[in-house]
Amino acid sequence: MHIEFRHLRTIKAIHDAGGLARAADVLHITQSALSHQVKGLEDQAGVELFVRRSKPLKLSAAGMKLLRLAERILPEIEAMEEEFDALRQGRAGRLHIAIECHACFDWLFPVLEQFRRAWPDIDIDIRPGLAFTALAALAREEVDLVISSDPETLEGITFNPLFDYSPTFIAASNSPLAQKPFVVAEDFADQTLITYPVDRARSDVFSQLLTPARVEPRAHRQVELTTVILMLVASGRGVAVLPDWVLREVKYQPDYITRPVTEHGLTKRLYAATRTEDVTEPFMAHFLRLARTEPVKLQRA
């Protein structure tokens, strides 16, 4: 027996309308075409689906089984059609984000909160990108966007620039380095440097300062959480270099001092890597606009 969606819609329409004429109007077909469709379905089933001569027209026991099938399946089909329509119009979709930047949560959550209000039908998820190769996952469509400060040339991947930030030195207020207007690579030689647990090639202080100058800190300690790094720094257990947006509140607290790294300071750019084909999706374009503007407010705070 070959049942099509139109057959299920026909059975339900006749049951709801109580007759062929009214059902034909609901389905926007002629009564003759509807009768022909019912007869064809009954021929396939080998049983009558309606109790003839009843008014209003009633379903037979076999017809009721088909009606129950229609009532179960048709709402799912309609919901799927609505989802597909939303996808075509750019109202729905998926935004799974991988992060190669521990400190990015500070500005990302406010961005996502605004984004969620504007795009409630977008499925949002965040996956730390440090436990797997985030860009490879992006190419495999396992994630949809990667936050990174290390752009690469990859086919089918676009690195969308977001904003520039300044890696900034922070130490306890009683540190001898508090007397200096800025710090240089050699100042780290007798310090315990606290960083996030990332490869040195992806650490701002190593890639932009210490490695080029061939300077090794006295000790290197890796810590996962920003709050723990700040606690250790305040207690004199080490120094750190963190993005300026992380330090927007603590830089005015008496427990800390902040200084530029080098006389003219360091500058890095943050990117959102996406599949090139997704850049023009309305919801993706809106997220990128928010990610370019909202973090700047934190930097100015």
PyMOL commands that set and color helices and strands:
alter all, ss='L'
color gray80, all
select helices_A, chain A and resi 5-17+20-27+31-45+61-88+102-118+134-139+176-179+185-188+200-202+204-213+226-234+244-247+250-252+276-278+282-300
alter helices_A, ss='H'
color red, helices_A
select strands_A, chain A and resi 50-51+58-59+93-99+122-128+145-148+157-165+167-172+192-195+219-222+239-243+256-260+268-275
alter strands_A, ss='S'
color yellow, strands_A
deselect
rebuild
show_as cartoon
